[in-house]
């Protein structure tokens, strides 16, 4: 076989994500999962944490008590530091890496990119931009996916991500007024939009208040939004311990590693200026076609306008210039040759008299 290979050897590493609003129990529950995963697989390495909020100081004693080893890690919000941490935990044989919170890292990458844009604008004596624009998102997402997402998915390390929740919005029609209104439709992890769907085990955490015999009780409720094994998908638990998540962990295959090849890129032909060759060629041919038609009908009279439309209709089967611009380069080139033949025979000659 060539590309085809046997699949189904199993996935050996936990890739989990917790999202929720502040105080919902993301860090506490994520740490329970980290400690339980280490014990389940009888790993000897330490638990590491990429700490963006200073929470490591509160949980370090629990880690020490449960594992007998100090919690190690990095206090930073830098995207570059996170990527470097990922490489280092592999070398140091870390048992589980906990990232809390990925939201701060995403914001750092966005802010760093905007600063670089403004530094370049300042060098050209241009005013600063106050926010990112549409054209900025592609290079930011490319950097995020190539340096972080690819590592997260393919690394031979158990990784648990905690991220702050944000509301999703969409327009919905008000039945009473008939007008479109912006409505909350759900929540998502506040990070790069596609990354929120990458974890194989994704859990939403909520802080819930209940009255118990006249006493207010606060619960941390976990809802499994996604379990790729389908074992605990959709289940809920209040103040969950490791046992709640264990079916997913038990389904992992120790030592199995099934990375996705992110190095091979498709060959997309482009010219020296970075344009796709087909797009550039169509643009050039369309300009030449316009030039030849203007040679045949140079005026702006009704007769000239009708002649231009007639040429397009007979040569390309349409009177829409926008549609002509979408025709493939081979057909455009053939059409251009026919229009040039018309010009060579004389403008008075009708298109039907020019050989196809």
N, C-alpha and C positions, 0 to 999 in steps of 0.2 A: 504493500500500500504506500501511497505518497503522503498526502496531507492527513488522510484518515488514520486515526489511532484508536485503540481501545480506551473507552471512558468508563467512569463508574468505580474508580479505585478508592473513592472516598475523599472527604475533606478533613484535614487533621487539625485545623487551627480555628479557634473561635474568633469571629469578627462580629462584635456586638455593638449596638448603639442605644443610648438612653437619651430621650428628649423630654423636657418638661420646663415649666416655669420655675423661678427661684423658690426654694423651699420645698420642692416636690419630692426630694429624696433621691435625686439622680446619683450623686456622689456616693452616698451611703450604700445604695443598692448595687451600684456598679462595683464598689469595693467588695461587697459580699460575694458577688459573682466571680471577681478576680481571685479571692482567697479560696473559694470553693473549687474553681477550675484548677488552680495549682494543686490542691489536695487530691482532686479526682484523678489527675494524671500523674500524681506522685512526682512532681517536678521539684528539683533542688534549687533552681535559680530564684533570685529575689523578685519581688514585685516592684515595678518602676512606675513613676507617675510624671507626666508632663503637666505641671501645675500652673494654671494661668490666674488662679483666684486666691492662692494662699491656703487652700484647704488641706494641703498635705500635712501641715502642723497638727491638725485635729485628728487625722486618721492614722498617722504614723504609729502611735502606741498600739492601735488595734492590729496593724500589720505585724508589728514586732511580736505581740502576744500570740497571734494565730500562726505565724510562720517561723518564729525564732530568728528572723533576719530583719535587718533594718530596711525601711522603705527608702529606695533610692530614686533619684530623678532630677528634673530640671524645673526651675521656676522661671518661666518666660512666657511671652505672648508672641514671640517671633516665629514667623513661618519657616525661616531658614533654620532656626533652632529645633523646631519640630522635626523637620526632615533629617537633620543631623542626629537627633535623638533616635529616630527610627533605625538608622544604620548602626548606631552604637548598641542598642539593645540586642541586636542580632549577635554582635561580637561578644557581648558580655553574658550571653545565654540567659537573658531575663525570662522569667516564667510567664509573666503577664504585664503588658503595658496598659496603663490607664491614662487617657487624655481627657483633662477636665479644665477648661471647656474648649471644645473645638471652635466655638463661636468667636472667641477672642482672637484666635489664630487667623480665621477668615477675615476678620475686620482689619487685622494688621496687614495682611497681604493687600487688601484693597487700599488702605491708607498709604502704604509704601509705594504702590503703583501711582497713586495720585500725586504723591510728593515728587516722584521721578518725572512725571509729566510736567509739573509746575517748575521744576528745576530747569528742564529743557526750554520751557516757555520763557523763563526769566532770562536765560542766556540769549534769547532772541528779542529781548525787551518787550515781551508780551505780558499781559496781566495774568494773574493766576486763575485757574478754574476752581470753583467751590465744590464741585462734585464730579463723580465719574460720569462719562457719557456713553452712549450706545456702543461706539467703536472700541471702548476700553475693555469691555467685558470678555471679548474673545481671547486676548492675550493673557488676561488674569486667569480665566478658566483653564486655558492650556497649561499655564504654569502649575496651577493647583493639581490638575489631573495627572500631569507627567511626573511631578515630584512627590506628590503625597498620595493621591488615590491609587495609583499603580502600586506603590509600596504597600499601602494598607491592605489591598486585596491579595497581593502575591507573596507577602513576607511570611516566613515560617515562624511566626510569633502570634501568640494569643493577644488580641488587641480589643480594648473596650473604650468606646468613645462616648463622652457625655457632651451634650449640646443644649443650649437654651432653646425653648420653643418660641415660635412666632405664629401669628394667625395667618391663614390663607384666606384670600378674598376672591370673590367672583361677582359678576353682575347677575342679578335675578329680577324677574319682573314682579312688581307688586300687584297682586290680584285686584286690589281695590282701586288703585290709581292707574294701573296699566303702564307705569313708568319703570325704567330700569333703575335698580338701586344696588349699591355696593354692599354685599353681605359677607359675613364670616362663614366660611364653608368648612373649616377644619384647622388643624395646626400642623406645623412642619418644623424640622430642625433648622435653626438659624445658622446656616453655613452655605457653602456653594450648593446651588439648587439640586444638582444631580447626586451629590455625595450623600444627601439624606436618605437615599434609597439603596446605598451600597451595602450596609450591614446585613449579614445573614440572619441575625437575631435583632429585631428592632422593637424597643419597648418605650411606651409612653408612660411617664410618671405624673401623678396628680396628687395634690394635697387636698384631702377630703375631711370636712368637719362633721362630726355626728354627736348627738346627745345620748349619753348612756347613764340612765338613772339620774338625770339632772346635772350630770357632769359632762362638760364639753370634751370630746375626744378627737384628736387629730390623727388621721391615718394617711399613709403614703400608699396610694393605689397604683399598681402596675397593670398595664394592658399590653399584651403582646400584639403589636401591629403587624409583625411579619416574622415568620419562622420558616425558613426554606425547607426544613425537614417536614413541616406540617404537623408536628407533634403537639405543640402548645399554642399554635396560631389562634389568636382571638381570645385566649384565656385571660382571666383577671385574678389578682390576688392582692390583699391588703398586707402591707409590711412584709413583702415576700422575702423568704430566705433562699439559700442556694437550692434547696430541694424543689422549689417551684420551677427553676430553670434547668434542672438536671437532665430531664429527657433530651433536651437539645444537646447538652454537653456529651451525654452518653452516646449520642448518634455520631459524634465525630470519630474519625479513625486515627488513632495515635500514630504519628510519624508520617501519615500520608500528606503529600503536598501536591496540589493541583493548580499551579499558577496559570494565568492567561498570558499569552505572548503579547506584550504591548510594545515590543521593539520593532516588529515588522510593520512597515507603513506601505499603503497602496501607492503605486506610481501614478501620480497625477501630472500629466505633461503641462509645463508652464514655460513661458518665454523668459528672457533675461530680466524683464521688469516685474516678474511675478504674476503676470496675467495667465490664466488658462489659455492654452494655444487655440483651442476651438473658439473661445469667446473673442479673443483678439482677432482671429481671422475673419469671423463674422462681422465684427465692427468695421474692419478695413473694407471688406467686400461691399457692405451696405453703403459706405461712403462713396465707393467707386460707382455703384449702381445709381445713386442719387446724381452723381456728376454726369453720367452718361444720359440719364433721363433729362437733365437740364439742358444738355446739348441739343436734344431732340425738341424739347419744348421750353425754351428759355424765358418766355413771358409769363405774365400773371393773368392773362385774359381767361375768360370762361372756357374758350376752346383749348388753350394750353393746359389748364387744370384738368379738363376732361381727358385730354390726351395722356397726361401723366398717369391718371387713374386707370385708363384703358390698358396702358403698357403693363402696369402691375397686375391687372386682372388676367391678361392673356399669358404673361410670362410666368407668374407665380400663383395664379388662381385666387387672388384676393385683391381687394382695394385698400386693405389696412396696412399701413406702413409698420405698425407695431408687430403685426403678424409676420411681415417680411423679415423683421429683425430677429425673429425666433427660428427661422428656417436654417437648417444645417448648412455648413460652409460648402459642401459639395454641390447642393442644389443652387445655392446662391451663385457659385462660380459658373455653373451651366447657364443660369439666367443672365448673368453679366455678359457672357459671350454672345448670347442671342441679341441682347440690347445693343451691343457693339456692332453686331452684324446689321441690325436695323439702321444704325447711324451710318454705316458704310454704304448701305443701299440708298440712303437719303431719307430725310425726316418725313417726306411725303408718303413713303411706302408704309403700308399697313403692317402690323406685327404678324398677321396671318401669312404674309408672303415670305417671311423669313424662315428658313429651314430650322427645324428643332435640333 
